[in-house]
Structure formats: C-alpha cells, structure tokens
Amino acid sequence: MYICICNAITERQVKEAVDNGVSTMSDLQAQLGVATCCGACADTAVEYLPGGQYASEGSLFATPIARQPETVEMAANESQLRPARTVSYATLS
C-alpha cells in the first residue's frame, strides 16, 4: 500500500525505516521524503512511528498510545498547491 502517492513511498518502506531507528516525522521526511510535497500523507505516516496506531501492528496485544500532535513542515512549493479535483460519476460513463 502506498503511504505517499507524490513520492511513491510504500507502507513497507515506512515500516523498514521505523525498524531501523526512525522515530520522528522529521526523520521520516529526511530519510524517505514522506509529506514533503502536498502533505496529505502526514497523518497516516505518523501512525507508523513509535506510539502510533500501526507502530506495533505485528503484535496481537499492541495498545495504541496517546501522542501529542507533531508539527509537520510543508514543502517550499506549498503556495503552488491546487485544490483537489472533484469527479462526478456521471462524467465517467
């Protein structure tokens, strides 16, 4: 599953980075480039960090730990973002 569509970063890559010691969103951004373009993946990516919902996914007894929100810095081209496009199902047929 892709976590970051903009940079084609998969769940597997994020998990490997965390297994190799990444523990903050800043580290994840520096190592993989997650949330450095549009930032839409930041909320999902942070859940793979220690204490997040998916951090201990392999354990049957994992309990999510309440975390303080982390500030995510946006890319320099943040001002160039376009609003998401809405597609009507009527136009697809």
All heavy atoms as an XYZ file, in Angstrom:
680
protein
N       0.841     -1.172      0.000
C       0.000      0.000      0.000
C       0.891      1.241      0.000
O       1.905      1.289      0.682
C      -0.886      0.001      1.249
C      -1.709      1.250      1.395
S      -2.849      1.239      2.778
C      -1.786      1.757      4.108
N       0.487      2.221     -0.796
C       1.236      3.472     -0.820
C       0.801      4.374      0.328
O      -0.387      4.556      0.576
C       1.027      4.204     -2.148
C       1.856      3.614     -3.260
C       1.311      2.696     -4.144
C       3.187      3.967     -3.405
C       2.070      2.142     -5.151
C       3.951      3.417     -4.405
C       3.395      2.505     -5.278
O       4.164      1.958     -6.264
N       1.781      4.922      1.010
C       1.537      5.903      2.068
C       1.598      7.303      1.459
O       0.763      8.140      1.711
C       2.584      5.784      3.196
C       2.551      4.402      3.843
C       2.397      6.893      4.226
C       1.259      4.067      4.544
N       2.617      7.528      0.639
C       2.824      8.825     -0.009
C       2.747      8.631     -1.518
O       3.645      8.039     -2.116
C       4.184      9.390      0.392
S       4.593     10.963     -0.401
N       1.687      9.109     -2.112
C       1.495      8.986     -3.559
C       2.473      9.903     -4.305
O       3.057      9.507     -5.307
C       0.039      9.340     -3.949
C      -0.947      8.423     -3.228
C      -0.152      9.276     -5.457
C      -0.818      6.971     -3.536
N       2.667     11.107     -3.824
C       3.534     12.068     -4.511
C       4.946     11.526     -4.720
O       5.551     11.740     -5.767
C       3.623     13.369     -3.721
S       2.070     14.253     -3.569
N       5.473     10.841     -3.706
C       6.848     10.348     -3.765
C       6.931      8.828     -3.876
O       8.011      8.259     -3.714
C       7.625     10.841     -2.546
C       7.764     12.343     -2.551
O       8.096     12.944     -3.559
N       7.486     12.975     -1.421
N       5.803      8.164     -4.133
C       5.742      6.707     -4.310
C       6.410      5.951     -3.161
O       7.228      5.059     -3.366
C       6.345      6.308     -5.653
N       6.041      6.306     -1.935
C       6.604      5.669     -0.735
C       5.579      4.698     -0.179
O       4.438      5.066      0.083
C       7.002      6.721      0.305
C       8.062      7.651     -0.304
C       7.507      6.073      1.579
C       8.285      8.908      0.455
N       6.009      3.455     -0.007
C       5.102      2.398      0.428
C       5.113      2.204      1.939
O       6.033      2.651      2.629
C       5.480      1.062     -0.235
O       6.774      0.661      0.242
C       5.463      1.154     -1.747
N       4.089      1.507      2.385
C       3.990      1.140      3.795
C       5.221      0.344      4.211
O       5.765      0.545      5.297
C       2.715      0.317      3.993
C       2.502     -0.185      5.392
C       1.245     -1.042      5.502
O       0.905     -1.752      4.531
O       0.622     -0.994      6.561
N       5.677     -0.555      3.365
C       6.853     -1.375      3.663
C       8.081     -0.502      3.900
O       8.851     -0.730      4.839
C       7.124     -2.351      2.531
C       8.314     -3.260      2.803
C       8.507     -4.260      1.712
N       7.305     -5.097      1.641
C       7.080     -5.994      0.705
N       7.953     -6.177     -0.265
N       5.983     -6.711      0.713
N       8.278      0.511      3.072
C       9.424      1.406      3.237
C       9.343      2.170      4.559
O      10.359      2.342      5.238
C       9.494      2.397      2.074
C       9.882      1.769      0.761
C       9.754      2.756     -0.385
O       8.646      3.142     -0.737
N      10.873      3.173     -0.946
N       8.152      2.626      4.906
C       7.975      3.361      6.162
C       8.258      2.437      7.341
O       8.983      2.797      8.274
C       6.563      3.975      6.256
C       6.318      4.580      7.633
C       6.361      5.027      5.172
N       7.725      1.213      7.308
C       7.962      0.260      8.394
C       9.443     -0.073      8.531
O       9.965     -0.157      9.644
C       7.163     -1.023      8.165
C       5.690     -0.881      8.429
C       4.986     -2.201      8.202
C       3.525     -2.148      8.524
N       2.866     -3.452      8.347
N      10.136     -0.263      7.415
C      11.570     -0.560      7.453
C      12.348      0.601      8.066
O      13.262      0.394      8.864
C      12.096     -0.859      6.051
C      11.703     -2.220      5.536
C      12.141     -2.466      4.097
O      12.897     -1.632      3.524
O      11.730     -3.493      3.537
N      11.979      1.823      7.698
C      12.659      2.994      8.255
C      12.464      3.049      9.768
O      13.416      3.303     10.515
C      12.143      4.266      7.598
N      11.247      2.787     10.236
C      10.964      2.794     11.671
C      11.724      1.665     12.363
O      12.319      1.859     13.428
C       9.443      2.708     11.941
C       9.157      2.501     13.422
C       8.746      3.966     11.430
N      11.765      0.498     11.747
C      12.522     -0.627     12.307
C      14.011     -0.312     12.398
O      14.718     -0.857     13.243
C      12.322     -1.895     11.480
C      10.930     -2.485     11.637
O      10.217     -2.099     12.600
O      10.547     -3.319     10.787
N      14.495      0.567     11.525
C      15.908      0.943     11.511
C      16.208      2.188     12.347
O      17.277      2.760     12.237
C      16.399      1.143     10.071
C      16.466     -0.168      9.327
O      16.809     -1.193      9.891
N      16.135     -0.146      8.052
N      15.242      2.618     13.151
C      15.512      3.678     14.112
C      14.829      5.014     13.906
O      14.958      5.905     14.737
N      14.112      5.195     12.813
C      13.401      6.457     12.609
C      12.306      6.555     13.671
O      11.539      5.618     13.869
C      12.800      6.522     11.189
C      11.835      7.682     11.064
C      13.911      6.636     10.161
N      12.259      7.695     14.367
C      11.274      7.815     15.444
C      10.477      9.114     15.413
O       9.592      9.306     16.237
C      11.963      7.676     16.805
O      12.914      8.708     16.967
N      10.790     10.001     14.477
C      10.037     11.252     14.375
C       9.632     11.484     12.924
O      10.222     10.933     11.997
C      10.870     12.469     14.834
O      11.949     12.661     13.915
C      11.387     12.296     16.247
N       8.654     12.339     12.737
C       8.202     12.672     11.394
C       9.317     13.375     10.629
O       9.505     13.151      9.438
C       6.945     13.535     11.467
C       6.311     13.772     10.146
S       5.757     12.236      9.400
C       5.124     12.844      7.880
N      10.088     14.204     11.313
C      11.209     14.894     10.667
C      12.222     13.899     10.115
O      12.738     14.068      9.015
C      11.890     15.844     11.650
O      11.004     16.849     12.045
N      12.516     12.853     10.890
C      13.436     11.807     10.430
C      12.869     11.090      9.215
O      13.580     10.795      8.259
C      13.701     10.775     11.531
C      14.509     11.325     12.688
O      15.149     12.384     12.531
O      14.493     10.688     13.762
N      11.580     10.797      9.263
C      10.917     10.101      8.162
C      10.934     10.965      6.899
O      11.185     10.469      5.798
C       9.481      9.764      8.569
C       8.786      8.605      7.880
C       9.583      7.324      7.968
C       7.409      8.396      8.480
N      10.713     12.245      7.064
C      10.776     13.167      5.928
C      12.181     13.207      5.340
O      12.351     13.161      4.122
C      10.369     14.576      6.359
C       8.893     14.720      6.603
C       8.540     16.097      7.117
O       9.163     16.605      8.040
N       7.522     16.700      6.519
N      13.182     13.275      6.201
C      14.569     13.364      5.726
C      15.012     12.083      5.027
O      15.674     12.129      3.994
C      15.495     13.676      6.902
N      14.621     10.940      5.584
C      15.084      9.671      5.033
C      14.325      9.251      3.786
O      14.920      8.776      2.827
C      14.987      8.570      6.087
C      15.597      7.261      5.624
C      15.742      6.259      6.744
O      15.758      6.609      7.910
N      15.835      5.000      6.382
N      12.999      9.403      3.790
C      12.184      8.897      2.685
C      11.533      9.975      1.824
O      11.142      9.706      0.695
C      11.086      7.967      3.227
C      11.537      6.708      3.933
C      10.322      5.945      4.461
C      12.363      5.826      3.013
N      11.346     11.153      2.390
C      10.656     12.203      1.656
C       9.155     12.208      1.865
O       8.419     12.874      1.144
N       8.692     11.482      2.870
C       7.261     11.442      3.173
C       6.788     12.836      3.572
O       7.468     13.544      4.301
C       6.981     10.446      4.337
C       5.555     10.541      4.819
C       7.305      9.039      3.913
N       5.633     13.237      3.083
C       4.992     14.516      3.441
C       5.861     15.722      3.105
O       5.843     16.718      3.811
C       4.591     14.530      4.907
N       6.617     15.637      2.024
C       7.433     16.787      1.613
C       6.872     17.469      0.379
O       7.429     18.445     -0.090
C       8.891     16.359      1.329
O       8.896     15.363      0.319
C       9.572     15.851      2.589
N       5.772     16.957     -0.142
C       5.167     17.569     -1.330
C       3.831     18.204     -0.932
O       3.800     19.354     -0.555
C       4.995     16.527     -2.429
S       4.580     17.238     -4.018
N       2.751     17.450     -0.965
C       1.436     18.027     -0.641
C       1.096     17.884      0.847
O       0.266     18.606      1.358
C       0.345     17.401     -1.501
S      -0.176     15.745     -0.995
N       1.699     16.917      1.536
C       1.466     16.740      2.968
C       0.246     15.917      3.332
O      -0.017     15.684      4.504
N      -0.513     15.440      2.351
C      -1.729     14.679      2.629
C      -1.439     13.358      3.345
O      -2.295     12.833      4.048
C      -2.495     14.405      1.341
N      -0.243     12.834      3.222
C       0.102     11.533      3.818
C       0.620     11.659      5.248
O       0.826     10.650      5.919
C       1.149     10.830      2.964
S       2.683     11.763      2.820
N       0.838     12.853      5.735
C       1.467     13.055      7.042
C       0.712     12.362      8.173
O       1.325     11.708      9.021
C       1.613     14.540      7.338
N      -0.614     12.484      8.205
C      -1.393     11.870      9.281
C      -1.263     10.351      9.283
O      -1.182      9.733     10.338
C      -2.871     12.253      9.174
C      -3.120     13.715      9.528
O      -2.272     14.322     10.202
O      -4.169     14.239      9.113
N      -1.224      9.754      8.107
C      -1.076      8.303      8.015
C       0.341      7.895      8.384
O       0.545      6.952      9.159
C      -1.410      7.807      6.593
O      -2.747      8.189      6.284
C      -1.270      6.299      6.489
N       1.334      8.577      7.842
C       2.730      8.228      8.098
C       3.070      8.291      9.582
O       3.771      7.413     10.099
C       3.652      9.142      7.299
N       2.583      9.288     10.288
C       2.908      9.443     11.708
C       2.360      8.269     12.535
O       2.913      7.933     13.575
C       2.428     10.816     12.243
C       0.940     10.835     12.511
C       3.186     11.208     13.486
N       1.329      7.605     12.053
C       0.763      6.462     12.777
C       1.677      5.235     12.748
O       1.464      4.280     13.484
C      -0.611      6.107     12.218
C      -1.671      7.151     12.497
C      -1.933      7.380     13.977
O      -1.745      6.451     14.786
O      -2.329      8.502     14.335
N       2.696      5.230     11.899
C       3.668      4.130     11.848
C       4.854      4.381     12.763
O       5.658      3.481     12.993
C       4.148      3.908     10.406
C       3.094      3.275      9.551
C       2.167      4.047      8.864
C       2.999      1.889      9.446
C       1.180      3.465      8.102
C       2.011      1.302      8.681
C       1.107      2.097      8.004
O       0.121      1.512      7.245
N       4.973      5.581     13.298
C       6.052      5.908     14.225
C       5.759      5.317     15.591
O       4.603      4.976     15.895
C       6.211      7.424     14.319
C       6.667      8.111     13.031
C       6.597      9.619     13.189
C       8.059      7.661     12.635
N       6.781      5.166     16.438
C       6.549      4.616     17.784
C       5.412      5.325     18.505
O       5.350      6.551     18.521
C       7.890      4.843     18.487
C       8.889      4.843     17.362
C       8.179      5.499     16.205
N       4.481      4.534     19.041
C       3.321      5.075     19.734
C       2.117      5.286     18.849
O       1.034      5.564     19.333
N       2.286      5.139     17.553
C       1.190      5.330     16.615
C       0.319      4.092     16.496
O       0.662      3.011     16.988
N      -0.799      4.246     15.845
C      -1.788      3.175     15.698
C      -1.210      1.932     15.026
O      -1.573      0.822     15.371
C      -2.977      3.696     14.886
C      -4.072      2.682     14.683
C      -5.248      3.273     13.908
O      -5.276      4.454     13.609
N      -6.205      2.440     13.601
N      -0.307      2.108     14.050
C       0.231      0.971     13.314
C       1.655      0.611     13.716
O       2.281     -0.226     13.088
C       0.198      1.247     11.809
C      -1.161      1.646     11.313
C      -1.371      2.888     10.739
C      -2.240      0.776     11.431
C      -2.625      3.261     10.287
C      -3.504      1.144     10.976
C      -3.676      2.392     10.405
O      -4.914      2.750      9.959
N       2.180      1.236     14.756
C       3.575      1.037     15.149
C       3.877     -0.403     15.514
O       4.915     -0.926     15.159
C       3.937      1.959     16.310
N       2.985     -1.056     16.198
C       3.215     -2.431     16.638
C       2.199     -3.359     16.002
O       1.648     -4.238     16.648
C       3.117     -2.519     18.160
O       4.076     -1.684     18.748
N       1.950     -3.164     14.720
C       0.911     -3.904     14.025
C       1.096     -5.417     14.124
O       0.152     -6.171     14.086
C       0.874     -3.476     12.566
C      -0.372     -3.899     11.858
C      -0.447     -3.273     10.485
O       0.209     -3.796      9.580
O      -1.144     -2.279     10.333
N       2.343     -5.881     14.260
C       2.611     -7.311     14.323
C       2.184     -7.949     15.636
O       2.069     -9.162     15.739
N       1.947     -7.175     16.662
C       1.603     -7.718     17.973
C       0.092     -7.764     18.171
O      -0.612     -6.808     17.903
C       2.224     -6.847     19.069
O       1.751     -7.238     20.333
N      -0.385     -8.883     18.667
C      -1.816     -9.016     18.953
C      -2.233     -8.197     20.166
O      -3.399     -7.911     20.360
C      -2.174    -10.481     19.201
C      -2.031    -11.409     18.008
C      -2.289    -12.850     18.442
C      -2.988    -11.019     16.910
N      -1.242     -7.843     20.999
C      -1.555     -7.156     22.243
C      -1.136     -5.695     22.229
O      -1.038     -5.065     23.252
C      -0.875     -7.880     23.416
C      -1.275     -9.329     23.492
C      -0.414    -10.315     23.065
C      -2.529     -9.695     23.929
C      -0.781    -11.648     23.112
C      -2.915    -11.022     23.973
C      -2.033    -11.994     23.557
N      -0.899     -5.163     21.052
C      -0.475     -3.771     20.940
C      -1.617     -2.852     21.339
O      -2.752     -3.038     20.941
C      -0.044     -3.454     19.516
N      -1.295     -1.869     22.135
C      -2.271     -0.884     22.567
C      -1.841      0.477     22.074
O      -0.724      0.904     22.354
C      -2.359     -0.843     24.115
O      -2.654     -2.154     24.581
C      -3.423      0.125     24.565
N      -2.682      1.161     21.316
C      -2.298      2.493     20.857
C      -2.030      3.412     22.038
O      -2.735      3.372     23.040
C      -3.516      2.971     20.071
C      -4.262      1.742     19.713
C      -3.984      0.759     20.823
N      -1.002      4.229     21.922
C      -0.616      5.165     22.963
C      -0.992      6.556     22.496
O      -0.750      6.916     21.345
C       0.902      5.090     23.213
C       1.277      3.680     23.678
C       1.346      6.131     24.229
C       2.773      3.443     23.738
N      -1.585      7.333     23.389
C      -1.945      8.705     23.033
C      -0.675      9.493     22.761
O       0.292      9.409     23.497
C      -2.732      9.344     24.168
N      -0.658     10.222     21.659
C       0.517     11.004     21.265
C       0.129     12.464     21.120
O      -0.984     12.781     20.751
C       1.056     10.517     19.920
C       1.627      9.158     19.959
C       1.975      8.661     18.567
N       2.588      9.639     17.698
C       3.875      9.656     17.396
N       4.680      8.763     17.882
N       4.357     10.569     16.580
N       1.097     13.307     21.386
C       0.905     14.725     21.144
C       1.044     14.955     19.642
O       1.888     14.350     19.004
C       1.960     15.545     21.888
C       1.811     15.474     23.389
C       0.507     16.089     23.850
O       0.041     17.078     23.306
N      -0.095     15.512     24.861
N       0.229     15.800     19.053
C       0.353     16.079     17.618
C       1.733     16.642     17.305
O       2.296     17.399     18.089
C      -0.721     17.125     17.348
C      -1.591     17.145     18.547
C      -0.833     16.544     19.687
N       2.283     16.229     16.192
C       3.597     16.704     15.763
C       3.412     17.698     14.630
O       2.600     17.489     13.741
C       4.427     15.515     15.285
C       5.831     15.871     14.924
C       6.674     14.650     14.616
O       6.354     13.551     15.070
O       7.658     14.826     13.900
N       4.163     18.769     14.673
C       4.092     19.766     13.614
C       4.833     19.243     12.397
O       5.941     18.754     12.503
C       4.738     21.089     14.069
O       4.063     21.544     15.230
C       4.658     22.132     12.975
N       4.194     19.320     11.255
C       4.789     18.868     10.006
C       5.051     20.084      9.137
O       4.146     20.867      8.870
C       3.844     17.890      9.269
C       4.432     17.480      7.950
C       3.543     16.696     10.140
N       6.311     20.235      8.726
C       6.655     21.354      7.861
C       6.313     21.002      6.425
O       6.561     19.902      5.970
C       8.137     21.666      7.983
C       8.518     22.180      9.364
C       9.987     22.515      9.459
O      10.591     22.840      8.426
O      10.509     22.443     10.570
N       5.720     21.936      5.730
C       5.344     21.720      4.339
C       6.516     22.076      3.430
O       7.418     22.797      3.815
C       4.133     22.587      3.978
C       2.890     22.234      4.774
S       2.359     20.539      4.596
C       1.781     20.585      2.926
N       6.463     21.569      2.239
C       7.496     21.834      1.241
C       7.495     23.306      0.853
O       6.516     24.024      1.042
C       7.254     20.964      0.011
N       8.596     23.740      0.265
C       8.735     25.137     -0.126
C       7.710     25.543     -1.179
O       7.330     26.697     -1.270
C      10.140     25.383     -0.656
N       7.239     24.576     -1.978
C       6.285     24.895     -3.028
C       4.838     24.819     -2.555
O       3.928     24.702     -3.347
C       6.478     23.979     -4.237
C       6.187     22.532     -3.908
O       5.970     22.184     -2.766
N       6.196     21.688     -4.922
N       4.630     24.939     -1.272
C       3.293     24.854     -0.667
C       2.320     25.853     -1.284
O       1.140     25.556     -1.457
C       3.421     25.104      0.830
C       2.146     25.146      1.595
C       2.383     25.416      3.066
O       3.528     25.553      3.496
O       1.389     25.491      3.775
N       2.798     27.013     -1.683
C       1.911     28.034     -2.232
C       1.407     27.662     -3.621
O       0.474     28.264     -4.129
C       2.639     29.382     -2.294
O       3.750     29.285     -3.172
N       1.994     26.639     -4.245
C       1.598     26.244     -5.585
C       0.569     25.112     -5.588
O       0.224     24.599     -6.637
C       2.826     25.801     -6.379
C       3.850     26.904     -6.532
C       5.149     26.390     -7.117
O       5.331     25.198     -7.281
N       6.049     27.294     -7.431
N       0.088     24.730     -4.418
C      -0.869     23.628     -4.338
C      -2.192     24.013     -4.977
O      -2.655     25.142     -4.856
C      -1.107     23.224     -2.880
C       0.098     22.659     -2.151
C      -0.282     22.381     -0.698
C       0.588     21.391     -2.800
N      -2.784     23.043     -5.657
C      -4.093     23.252     -6.283
C      -5.144     22.514     -5.453
O      -4.861     21.485     -4.861
C      -4.090     22.676     -7.690
C      -3.118     23.337     -8.607
C      -3.275     22.779    -10.011
N      -3.236     21.330    -10.049
C      -2.204     20.611    -10.456
N      -1.104     21.200    -10.840
N      -2.250     19.300    -10.488
N      -6.373     23.006     -5.448
C      -7.429     22.275     -4.746
C      -7.678     20.933     -5.443
O      -7.448     20.793     -6.641
C      -8.651     23.181     -4.851
C      -8.286     24.281     -5.773
C      -6.820     24.245     -6.033
N      -8.108     19.964     -4.670
C      -8.405     18.639     -5.225
C      -9.536     18.737     -6.235
O     -10.449     19.542     -6.090
C      -8.784     17.676     -4.107
N      -9.456     17.904     -7.241
C     -10.479     17.888     -8.292
C     -11.598     16.953     -7.881
O     -11.353     15.866     -7.394
C      -9.834     17.373     -9.569
C     -10.375     17.939    -10.793
C      -9.588     17.533    -11.991
N      -9.332     16.097    -11.992
C      -8.811     15.447    -13.007
N      -8.469     16.089    -14.068
N      -8.611     14.160    -12.942
N     -12.830     17.357     -8.077
C     -13.978     16.517     -7.786
C     -14.453     15.894     -9.088
O     -14.669     16.591    -10.070
C     -15.117     17.345     -7.166
O     -14.622     17.992     -5.996
C     -16.293     16.451     -6.805
N     -14.576     14.572     -9.081
C     -15.005     13.862    -10.271
C     -16.400     13.327    -10.030
O     -16.655     12.659     -9.040
C     -14.047     12.697    -10.607
C     -14.539     11.931    -11.818
C     -12.648     13.216    -10.833
N     -17.292     13.610    -10.941
C     -18.656     13.103    -10.846
C     -18.724     11.758    -11.545
O     -18.150     11.564    -12.615
C     -19.609     14.092    -11.512
O     -20.868     13.492    -11.673
N     -19.410     10.811    -10.950
C     -19.577      9.501    -11.580
C     -20.338      9.621    -12.907
O     -20.141      8.831    -13.796
C     -20.294      8.534    -10.642
C     -19.430      8.082     -9.512
C     -19.675      8.476     -8.205
C     -18.325      7.263     -9.740
C     -18.874      8.079     -7.157
C     -17.515      6.865     -8.704
C     -17.789      7.261     -7.415
O     -16.984      6.849     -6.393
N     -21.156     10.627    -13.017
C     -21.920     10.827    -14.255
C     -20.997     11.128    -15.427
O     -21.276     10.754    -16.559
C     -22.929     11.949    -14.082
N     -19.862     11.792    -15.152
C     -18.931     12.136    -16.233
C     -18.046     10.968    -16.636
O     -17.401     11.005    -17.654
C     -18.043     13.324    -15.827
O     -17.252     12.945    -14.710
C     -18.867     14.551    -15.544
N     -18.010      9.915    -15.836
C     -17.157      8.767    -16.119
C     -17.811      7.748    -17.035
O     -17.163      6.874    -17.571
C     -16.742      8.080    -14.812
C     -15.896      8.907    -13.867
C     -15.644      8.142    -12.593
C     -14.573      9.306    -14.517
N     -19.107      7.820    -17.232
C     -19.783      6.814    -18.061
C     -19.848      7.178    -19.516
O     -19.451      8.133    -19.997
C     -21.188      6.556    -17.553
O     -21.860      7.729    -17.214
